[in-house]
Amino acid sequence: MIRTGILLLSAAALAAGEAAEPPRQALISVMSWYTPLGALNGVRMWKRDGQGYAGARADPGGENWRWPQPEPPAAALVPGSPAYEDAQEAAARADLALIGAAGFDVALFCMAPWPRWDGQRPLAADNAPLAGFTTFQRWLRAADGTPVRMGLFPDIANQSGDHPQRVVPDPARWTRLLHGALAACGDHPALWRVDGRPAVFHFGTSGLAGNPIDKEAPGPDRGWRTVLAGLRAAGDRPYFLADIRPHDPERQAWDDLVDAVHCFAPAGPGAFMVEMQTLMHRRHRVPYVWGVSPGYYRSDARMSAWVAPDFRRFHDGCRAALAAGARFWHVMTWNDFGEDTDIAPSAFKGRCLLDVASFYATWFKAGRPPPAWREQVIVGYPRVVPAMITARSVVWGTPEEQRAKHRPDPADLAAHPGWGDWREPPYHPAMIWWAHLDRPRSLAVAGVGTVALPAGLSMGTVGTIAPGELLATCDGVPVALPAVRAAADERGGGLQYRFHDLLRPDGRER
């Protein structure tokens, strides 16, 4: 009898321990201005030829766009109109089906603040706490009854066709905007909650990450302490996830202010994404949200940065997040075509990056690689090879500088002797591969290289790409891939990659 009682108590304690350990969740960011129906510049206007991505589809050197396209509406859509919102809800259902099937639990809907919001007037596309909020409400409705929860993801500022001068709300305005957004969401069952509280996942919270909302306020929050106190006084209890910078000298002081922290850094070099996030995860008392991106590319007047696409960013990030005991794994992003961090089905990438991200989301949530996965041989290569490169490879200091600034633990240095070497190599037109196979196969790309693919999971580099026709052969089966164009400089097509699954040609090869 005594032994039985001990066993029952042990079983109850084990069950309680398991219940106390929350399940791991996979998150993905959705940029509200890159809708499935076209790209917006503000909430009331399409970008030039934005509806249906007409401009991108007509320009062979243009940026990526959704593929296949949703059915076109009978008439041109006016952003914010009832017909527009209906079409967005239908598109959201299709996207959420893909996001949920890929293993993601939360879609974080990024929206800029709307400085002119008047809470005394009815909610509308151009009168809401956050830009695109009425569309977010449609996504909420579309997510109801699905396994995906929708998360509020406010940006630090609004710089768009509606606010070209860039507006950063002050603490009083931020308090009103977030209170209004939370009130409008109410107790909607599809809203993402953490520990029973509505979550607010914020971008640019630290004054080092974006703009301080109160330059006179003391660190580390520069005004966010006032906002969060104001929300609590209004009866709100949001689970606030703050975006902070690893070089913020008071980064650990955020633990006393917020519920969780993250670092939205899709341009982070691969070593940084493993090494620095491991350190941040260990040093914060609140949960740290682990971030990963497939690469990064942007070259314009405001920013020039290149981080080569690399399947190991997913692979190493997933393993490191699990080793650290992370609760959340965040993929940046579903659809940011402007910064080349997108994994949504698209003209240049098919669903290749979605499949790879799904593999690692499944791995992260289960704590082990998927026991069964369909055979895939995915290759990525440049669409264009420019003769002149102007985008700068991301360099975040030398190892000596980073070690002096962040003081890694001896165990970090033992595991990574080059800790702090956060420098991306210069642009190189390489072909990369990721494969999951039941048996060994061979991969040969004419004029590029040959690789023996083992059974199981593998990834690496095939060789260097040159402009011209491209023929890949997998186990003797040829697949003609879209040719690589030559250009004088980046303006002739940028540095974006194509991705193709050689075992499942999808029609983009023609």
C-alpha angles and dihedrals in degrees: 000000000000091000091049090052091051091050091049091049090048091050091049091049091049091050091048090050092051091048091050091054106079118219118259114256132207115217131192130191120232117197107219094207093060098064123177086249098053145303121295131208099202125333099290104046142048120234112255105301086350101142107096088000086272093161094050093045091051094048114068089197094048129110124277124284140187117288129223095026121228115252107285116248119250090245135021111280123237110213110247095019121125090250090052093051091047090052091047091052091052090049090047091056090055093047094046090052088056093044093049095045088052090060101256116144100190135036109201107209109211113214132169119233115263106225095190096055112141110199091196092064125072117275111264140155091269095036110053137109091253130028109258092017094136088055089049088055089055089051088051090054091046091050093053108110093018127099091245121096122204119232129204107238111180120189121223095242145011117239110159143110087290094050108020091162091066115242124211111192118230121234095270092051093044089053091053093045096050093042089051093048093049092046092050091051092049114167095331107165094223095057113110112249129182117204088350095305127110108256125229112193106194133199123214097007097150115073086234091057100052128335126324109246090213115027091188095054119099122252151302097030103032091206105336092104086064092048095050092045089051092051092051090049089053090054097259120135104186121176095233119205110193127205107225134171121242090227092055101121090215097042094129091052087070088074089076093051109040140036099234139356136217138173114228097206111141089162092058114129113250096252091049092053090058104031103039095039090052089054094046092048091053096045099048121082092203120067116283117217109223113224131203135173133184092235136297139248131174130147118175141111093285101044141007117192138145128192111170118238107258130173089208090071087070094038098048093039093054094049093045092048090052092046089053093049095243119184096199131041114193124198114204106233152006097184118357095137091166092065097032095239094119124127099173116117104282146162094262101035107029105198094310098112090041089057093048092047089048091054091055095040087056091047093049095049095046095039092232138064115279106273091218127031132160118256113266137171108189122184128189126196140157118281090209134019109211120203090218124043120198101167111102120233108238113261118178101184134285126297090253092054094047094047092050091049101043103024100215118212119258088249089059092053092046091053094041113027090184093052111163097024092132101163125126114216118245118276113288122176097234130161112227131192141203120188140178112188140172091211137013117281137177127240122197126175114191111247092000111068150281128255132188106221114209126212113272126021123347140154139174146112124310098192146278122319125222127188115274143062118340126210121179123190121198114188090337095310111119122219118188108215127198110280122255113245126217121226136180092232143344093286087074094067112324126235100291121139133227121223128202135174104224092202093053113037106193105195098269089098091075 
